[in-house]
Amino acid sequence: MIIHSKKVEQTVDGTVREFFTKELVVVRVAGGRPAVPTADDTRRSPSWLPPGDEQGIPLAMIRKRLYGRENETIAPVVLIHGYGQNRYAWHLPGRSLFNHLARAGFDVFNLELRGHGRSRHLGAHPPRQVRTFVEEDVPAAIDEVQRLSGGRPVFVIGHSLGGLVAYGAAAVLKDKIAGVATLGSPYQFTRGSLTLSVVSHLLAAVDSKVDLGQGQLPLKPLSEAMRLLRGFIESPIFPLPIRGFAPGTMEPRILSQHMALAMDQGSIAVLRTMFLSAVEARRGGHPMGELGEYADEFESLEVPLLVIAGTEDDLAPPASVHPAFLRSRSSDKTYRAFAHGHIDLLVGRKATTTIWPLLTSWLAHRARRQARAAESAKAQVG
């Protein structure tokens, strides 16, 4: 349901600005109360929430289309953020991949998974398992996107954990998905990173002895520290092997915006499961960690696939990302690696001239090819 709509003028990048039609869309996911209540549980849902099952879980999406061209979009696109992030991962005041795709002519929906951003504020508490995103959140969002966008198949773009969710959702939704593109999404989590592998094994060793709880991991304090210590973190003397972005790839203003807006809350239960399943995956050789049950189905899909990795990504090295491409049996699959880190894959200064044009052309080519095929099929039936 569209809650409200308005015309806005916003930045795409730097001095490039554009007018968009911006809509807040709320969809309810059928089911019981979320598994991990938080302080927000005492909060009443706003009176403007769509009516329906009171036990339904509200998810929020921001929809954007180029102003004046709302009925001429190329294809619907859903953006899925990563772990502990929200809609601002795709949309900063000074640089917005979200706006770039809308300006290019797409009908773009920026989804916030339960437990994140506005969805959390509406009462959608975080799950204990990543598969909840795959089996409930994304299918409900895709159904609403298709209802609003003329029933067309939907392209899904995921960053980091959002890419794994996109792989799983494609396996579940099949013909509803027009294509999948991922950025820095570890198909085999911790592979290629000694640090993350050590962490996962340490966690496995203490997991049976220490109760980590089911609560939230607030990332705002960490992001604020990273913002204040940016110079030290980017320096050669920084002692930790993980930064989350490649030094020098983002202007201080853009990095500050990301740390202030995009960093959200992470589920301790989800993080624990990610690391523990990575240990099991490495032992058994299977991919996708907790979502491994969807791997065979995803790999057999005949769906366009674009896998993008960052060679400077210390959270999802190419060794962990590339297997999604290698194992897919799609006849239309593409793998590209760029000299970017994890965050700057989306909003780095060079991403605007490398990754952004690649995404745009990849989406447009496949959307138009699919549209021609659909028209040809209709003509043959007629």
N, C-alpha and C positions, 0 to 999 in steps of 0.2 A: 504494500500500500504506500502510495506517495503521500507523505505527511505535509510537506510544503515545497514550493518551487519558487525560484527567483532568478533574476538576471544578475550576474556578477562579472566584474572585470578583475582578472587575476593574472599573476605572472606565470609565464611558462619557464623562462630562464633569463636571468639578467634583466635587460631592458625590453625583452619581448613579452608583450601582454596581449590578452585576447578576452573577448566577451563569451561567456558560457551560460547555458541554462543549467542551474544547479538544483538538484532535488534531494531531499532526505527521504529515503525509502526504509520502511520497517517491515520485516516479515517475522511471523511467529513460527517457531519450530514446535511441532506437536510433541508432547511427551510430559513426563513428570518434572518435578523440581530439579534444578541442577545439583550435581553431586557435592560440590564444594562451596557452601555458603560463605560469604564474607560479611564485612560490616555493611555492605550495600544491601544486605538481606532485609534490613530494617527500613529500608527506603521504599516509599510508594512509587509505583510506576507513574510517569506523567499522564495526565488526563487525555493527552492527544494520541496515546498509543492505540493502534487499531483494535477494535473489539474482537472478541473470540475467546477461546479457551483460556481461563485465567492461569492454568498451569502451563500454557505454552510459553516458550522461551523467546523473547524478542531479540532479533538481530538487526543491526543498523548497517545501511549502505548509503554512501553518497554517490549519486549518479550525475554525470556531466556529459553534455553534448554541446557542440559548437552552436552559439546563439544564432538563430535564423535558419539553421540547417538541421533542426531537430528531427525532421522526418526523412532525412537523406543520409542517414548513417551507413557506414560500410558494413559493420558487424558489431554485435554486442561483445564486450570484453569484461571479465571479472578479475580484479586484482586481489591476491591473497597475501597478506603480510606474514612475516616470520615470527619466531618465538619471542615473546615479551615485547612485541611492537604493536602498532596500530595503524590507522589509515594514513598518518603523517609520514610513514616510511616512504610512501609514494608521492607525497605532496607537502613540500615545504614552502613557506612564503616566498623564498627566493629562487626555488628550483623545483619543478614539479613534473615528473614523468606522467602522472595522472592527467595533468592539463595538456601535456604534449600529445598524448594519445587522443584526447577529446578534440584538440585543435586539428589533428590529422583526419578527423571525420568519423571516429569510432564512438559508439554508445558505451561509455565506460562506467562500471560500477565498482566502487572501492569498498570492499567488504571488511567489516571488523568482526572477527570470530568471537564467540562467547568468551567472556573473561577479559576482553580487551576493549579499550576506548569507550565509545558511546554505547556499545552493546553491553558492556559491564555496568555502565551507569544506569541502563534501563533495567538491570536486574538479571542479565545473562551471566551467571557465574561460571568460573572456569571448570572444565571437565577433569577427570582423573586420567583419561586416556586420549591420545591423539586421534584414535579412530572415531571418536565422537564428532570431530570436525568433518571427517570424511563421510560418515554415514548419516549425519543429521544436518549440520550447519550448511555445508556447501550444496547438498541437494535441495534444501529449502530455498537457498539463495538463487540457485540456477532456475528453479521453477518460477520464481518471481521475476527474474530477469527475462525469461522467455515470455512470460505473460505480458510484460511491459514493452518488450522489443519485437513483437510480432511473431513469436514462436520460432525464431531462428536459432540454429545451433550456436553455442557460446564458446568463445575462446577464453581459456583460463591461463592467467600468468601468476606464478608464485615465486616469492623470494624466500630463500633459506628453507625453514620448516614449511612455509606456505607452498613451496614447490613439491615437497613430499605429499602434502595434503592434496595438491592438484593431481599428482600421479594416481593416488588412491581414488580420488573422486572420479577421474576419467574411467577407471576400471569399473566403478559402480554405475556411472551415468551413461557411458558408452555413446549412443547416437546423439545425445543432447550436447556433446562436446565437439566443437569444430576443430580444436587444436589445443595443444598444451605447450607453454613456454615457461622455462624455469631459469632463475638466476641464483647461482651460489647455493644450490640445493643438494645436500649430501645424500646420494642414493645409498651409499655405504658409509654411514656416520662414523667419524673418527679416523677413517682410513686416510693415510697420508699425513696425519698429524700425531707426532709422538706425544705431545702434551695432552691432547684430548684422549688418546689411547690410555695413557697413564691414569688420567682422572677417572675414566670409565672403569678400569680394573680396580683402582682404590675404592671407588664407590661400591663395586660388587663385593669387595672384601669386607666392608663394614656394614653393608646394607642389612644383614640379618641381625646385627647387634645394635644398630642405632636407628631410632625412629625419626625420620626426617619430617614427618607430618604431611598434611595435605593442604597446607596454606599457600599463601602467595609469596613470591619473591619480588620485592619492590626494586625496580631497576633505576628509578629516578635518582637516588643518592649516588649510584655508580656513574650515571650519565653526567651528573653535575660535577663529580670529581674529574671525569675525563675532560669535560669542557674547560675546567679551571687549570688542569695540568696538561693541556694539549701540547704545549711546547716540549715538555719533558717526555710525554708519551711518543711524540714523533722523533725524538732525538735518538742517536745511535746508542746512548748509554741506558736507555730504558731496559730494565732487567727482565721483563716478562716476555714470553714468546708470542703472546696473543694481544693484539690491539683492537681488532675488529674493523680496521680500515688501513689502507696503505698510506704511509707518511707522505704528505705533500699533495695528496690527490683531491683534497677538499679545502676550499677557502675557510678561514676561521668562522666567518659569518654563517656559512652553510652548515658546517659541523656543529656550531652552537645551536642552530635551529633544530637540527636532527636530534641532538642530545636533549634539548628542552621539550620537544614535541613528540617525537616518534618513539622514544623509549617509554615503555609502559610497565606492566606487571607480568611476571611469568609464573606459571603454575609449578610448584615444587614437585608435585606428583608427575606432571608431564616431563619435566626435566629429568627426574629420576628414571622414569621409564625409558626415555631416549638413551641415556647412558647405559643402563642395564641391558637393553635390547641390542645395543651396539656390540656389547661383549658377546652375547649369544650369536649375533650375526657373524662376527669374525670367527667364532668357533665352528659355525655350521656353514659358512660361506654364502648365506642367503642375504639379500639386500633389503633395504627399506626399514630395518629395525622392527619396531612394533607394528608397522604397517606391512610387514612381509607377506601377510596373507593375501594382499592385493597384487603382489609383484608379478605372478604368472599372468594374471588377467591383463595387467597394464602392459606387460612386455609383448603380449600377443595382439594388442590393439592396432588396427590400421587407422591411426590418427596422426595428423601432422605433429611433429615434435621438434622443438627447438631447445637445446640445452646450452646454457651459457655459464662459463666458469671464470673465476678470477685467478690468475697465476700468482697474485699476491694475497690471496684469501687465506687467512690463518684459521678461520672457523670452518670453512668448507673447501679444502684444497682440491685442485682438479682431480686428484686420485680418487676422491670420494664422490665427485660429481659426474665424471666421465662414464662410469658404469651404466648410468641410466640410458645413455646414448648407445653404448656397446650392446646392451642386453635387449633393447627394443628391436622388434622385428618389423616396425613400420617401414613402408617403402618410401616414406617422406620424412626423413629425420636429418637434423643438422646439429653439429656441435661446433661451438666457437669458444675460444679462450682469449681473454684480454688481460692486460697488465693492470688489474684493479684488485682492490680488497673487497671485503664483504659488504660494507655499507656503500662504498663508492661505486659498486656495480649499479646502484640505483641513482645516486645523486652526486657522484664525483664529477669534477669539471670536464674530464675527458669522456665520461659516459654519454654526454650530450652529443658528441660527434662520432661515437662508435656504437654503443649499445642501443641508444634511442633510435637512430635511423635503421639499424638492423631489425629491431622489433617492429617498427612501423612498416617497413617493406615486406617483412615476412608475413605479418598479419594481413596486409592489404592484398598481397598476391594470392594467398590461400582463400581469403574471403571471396574475392572476385571469381576465382576458379570454381569454388563451391557454388556460388550463385549462378554461374553459367551452366554448371552441371544440373542444378535444380530446374532451371528454365528449360533445358533440353529434355529432361525427364517429363516435365509437364506437357511439353509439346508432343512428345511421343504418345503419352496417354490420351491427349486430346485428339 
